[in-house]
């Protein structure tokens, strides 16, 4: 996303602005009916993109994400932001925080290599990007748009995910017309890194079913 890796950050960061940037990227690379996999905040961005371009994707995967973050002045929202930005305000760095942040995100018996990668990725996030992205969550709410998602959708949760709880994701899935819901037992918020084989197998089953169903043979 903009601001991560070597990509240029946006001047103003919001989920809507990130979705517009993603839309621009898809057009620049000439992606036609791509299959979009959005994890966590990435899943919010995919939801936002679909409200603007409901048929842009062939299928979507919404993994460990939420349709809403809630009102900026809510107690839970204030506590969430304070817990994530407070340590930086007190002098911590992304490098020093990365082990703790990752530890709080994972579930039972995560893949060791995946955890190393997660820590490295978290430590490499620029502080300004992390701050801006956390604040961009405030006010996000696409709950009313779930019923309008017009493409096959896989909603994937982890049973030990405290950020995007499985019960919430199961309820989210119930509002999407063409949906498969999968809950991965024991996984936390980073299921693609905690249980990569299980995560990939869930995607494979979903994609094989829908690619076969929409296969077009040309002469």
N, C-alpha and C positions, 0 to 999 in steps of 0.2 A: 504494500500500500504506500501511498505518498508519505514520505518522512521516514520510512523504514529502509534499511540497507543503504544503498547509495542514491535512492530516489529523492527527488526534490519535495519538500513538504508543501502542503497547501498553505495559503495565507490565512484562511479561515477554515477551521476543521469542524465538521459536523458529519453525521451519518449521511445526510443528503448530499453534502459536498463530496464525500468519499464515494458515494454511489455514482455521482456524475463523473468523477475521475475514472472510475472503473468502466463506465459506459464508454468514455472516450478511449480508454485503453483497448477495449474489445473492438472498437471500430478501427483503431490504428493497426491492429494485428490482423484485421480481416476475419475475425471469428464469426462464423455463421451458425446460428443455433448451437452454441456451445453447451456443454453440461457443466453447470456451475456448482462447485462445492464450497460452501461457506461455513467456516468454523468460528464459533463464539462471535466476536464483533464482525467477522467476515460474514456470518450468517445474517446479521442485522443489515449489512450492506446489500446482500443479495435480496433480502425482503424489500428494502427500500427501492432497489433497482426495478424489481418486478412491478411496483406500483406505477412507475413511469413507463416501463416497456414490458407489459405482461407476457408477451410471446417471444421475448428476446432469447430465451433458453429452450433447449430441447428437453431438459430435465434439470432439477436442482436437488442438492443435498444440503440440509440444514442441520449442522452437527453442533451439539452442546451450545445452543444459542437460545435467544428469547425473542418474543415479539414485542417486548416493551421493557423499558428501564424505569419509567415512572416520572413523577413530577420532581423537579429540581429541589423543591423545599421539603420533600418527604424525609422522615427520620431515617429510614433504611438507606435511602440514597445518600444522605449526608454522611452516615456512618461508613458507607462503602467508599466514598471519595476520600474521607479523612483517613481511612485505613490504608489506602493506596498512595496518597500524596503526602500524608503526614510525615512518614519517615524521610522523604526527600526534603521536605521543609526543614527537618531537623539535621540535615547534613549527610544523610546516607546517599549512596550512588546506586545506579542500576546494577553495577557489578557487585556491590556488597549486598544488595537486596535480592538478587536473582535466586540464590539457593532457597531463601525463605519463601519467596513468591511461588516458586515451582512446587515446593513441598506442600504448600497450602492448596494447590490445585489438583494434586494427583490422588488416586484412590489406592486400592490394595495391590501390592506386588507389581509395581510398574516395571516396564522393560528398562534395564539399566542404561543401555545405549540411548534410549529415547529420553531419559531424564537428563543425561549429559548434554544432549542436543538442546533440550528445552532450556537448560540453564544458560548455555552459550547464546542461544537466541535472545533470551530475556536480558542478559547482560549487555548485549550489543544494541539494544533499543536506545536511541537517543533520549535523554531525559525530557527534552521539550516535546518530542513526539509522544512519549508515554503520558505526560501531563495532558496534552491536548486531546489525546484519544480518550482518556478517562472522562474528561469534561464533556466530550462530544456525546457521551451516552445519555446525559441529562435531557430528559424530555422525549427521548425516542419512544414511539408507540405506534406499532403497526398491527395491533390486535384486530382492528376492524377490517384490515385488508387481507387477512388470512383466507377468508372465504373466496377471495378473488384470484388466488393463485391458480393459474390456468394450465400448469404443466405438471407432469408426474414429479412427485416430491418424496424424498426419503428424509424422515425426521429421525435423528440418531442421538441417543442420550447415553449417559453413564450412570449407573445406579448410585455411585458415591459422589456424584457431582453436586457441590454445594452452590456453585455459581449459576448453573442452569439445571435445577433439580429435575429428576426424571418425571416426577408427577406433573410438574408444570409443562414439560415438553410433551407428555402424553396428552394433556388437555389441549395444548397448542395444535398437535397433530389432528385432533378431532374436528377442527374447524377447516382443515384443508381438504378440498374435494377429492383429489387423486393422490392418496398418501399411503406410504408404508412407514410403520413405526418400529424401530428397533432399539431395545435397551440392552446395553452391554454390562453385564453383572460385574461389580467390583471396580469398574473404571471411574475415574474422576473427570475433571474438565479437559484433560489433554489426551483423550482416548486414542487419537491417531498416533501419539508418541508412546503412550502407556501400553497399548495393546495393538501395535501396528498390523499384525496378521489378522486379528479379529476385525479391526476397522476396515481393512482392505477387502476382507471376505464379504462383509456386509455391503460395501459399495459394489463389489463384483456381482453379487446376486441381484441387486437392484438394477444395475446398468445392463446386465445380460438380459434380464426380463424385459426391460423397456426398449432396449436397442433391438431385440428380436421382434417386439411388437410393432415397432415403427420402421423396420427394415424396408428399404425401397430398392428394388432391383432395377438397374438401368442397363440398356443394351448399348 
